[in-house]
Each structure stands twice: as C-alpha cells, then as structure tokens.
Amino acid sequence: MYKQEKRLIDYIVICINEFAKQCKISSKEAYLYLKKFKGIEFLKENYEAEHTVSLDDAVEDLKQVCSNNGGNIK
C-alpha cells in the first residue's frame, strides 16, 4: 500500500471515530451513516484540504455534507 493511501485510510478512520464520539453513536453506526450520506466520499475527494483543519471542523463539515445528502444528525 502506498504511503498516501495509508494516510488517507488512517485519516478516514480517525474522522469516523471522532464523528461517532461527538454524535454519541458507535463507530459502526457512524461509518454506515457517513457511507450512506456521502461523508466518506467527501473525505476521499477532499483529503488534501480536510486533513489541514481541526477534527472538530472536519466533523462539522461531515455533518453538513451528510445533511445536504439527506442525513439528519446535527
């Protein structure tokens, strides 16, 4: 696996876990929610910018992206 791919995967895992923590849901529920409402896709497409912001900001971005795609976690 290339270093960049590993960094991306590590970052996505960190974001899923932080999202779960802040939303008080399990990591599995967070993953399924983020996958369904395009949060994971957003992280993949915007990694270069997103990994430069705080985790709190990344979680807020994920909430907004998912809300824009039909999600209801605020």
C-alpha positions in Angstrom: 0.0 0.0 0.0 1.3 3.4 -0.9 2.0 5.9 2.0 -0.6 8.4 0.7 -3.3 5.7 0.6 -2.4 4.6 4.2 -2.6 8.2 5.3 -6.0 8.6 3.7 -7.3 5.5 5.3 -5.9 6.4 8.7 -7.5 9.9 8.4 -10.9 8.4 7.5 -10.8 6.1 10.4 -9.9 8.9 12.8 -12.7 11.0 11.4 -15.3 8.2 11.7 -14.2 7.6 15.3 -14.4 11.4 16.2 -17.8 11.7 14.4 -19.0 8.7 16.5 -17.7 10.2 19.7 -19.2 13.7 19.1 -22.6 12.3 18.0 -22.7 9.7 20.8 -23.1 6.7 18.4 -21.0 3.6 17.8 -18.2 3.7 15.3 -20.1 1.2 13.2 -23.2 3.4 13.1 -21.0 6.4 12.3 -19.4 4.5 9.4 -22.7 3.3 8.0 -24.2 6.8 8.3 -21.2 8.5 6.7 -21.1 6.0 3.9 -24.9 6.3 3.2 -24.9 10.1 3.2 -21.6 10.6 1.2 -19.4 11.7 4.1 -16.7 9.0 3.3 -16.8 10.0 -0.3 -16.4 13.7 0.7 -13.3 12.8 2.8 -11.8 10.9 0.0 -12.3 13.6 -2.5 -11.3 16.5 -0.2 -8.5 14.9 1.8 -5.9 17.4 0.8 -7.9 20.3 2.3 -9.7 18.4 5.1 -6.6 17.0 6.8 -5.3 20.5 7.4 -8.3 21.6 9.5 -9.1 20.5 13.1 -11.0 17.3 13.8 -13.9 19.4 15.2 -14.0 21.3 11.9 -13.8 18.1 9.9 -16.7 16.6 11.9 -18.8 19.8 11.3 -18.0 19.5 7.6 -19.1 15.9 7.6 -22.4 16.8 9.4 -23.1 19.5 6.7 -22.2 17.2 3.8 -24.4 14.4 5.2 -27.3 16.8 5.9 -27.1 18.1 2.3 -27.5 14.5 1.2 -30.4 13.6 3.4 -28.8 12.8 6.8 -30.4 14.1 10.0 -27.6 14.1 12.5 -26.9 17.7 13.5 
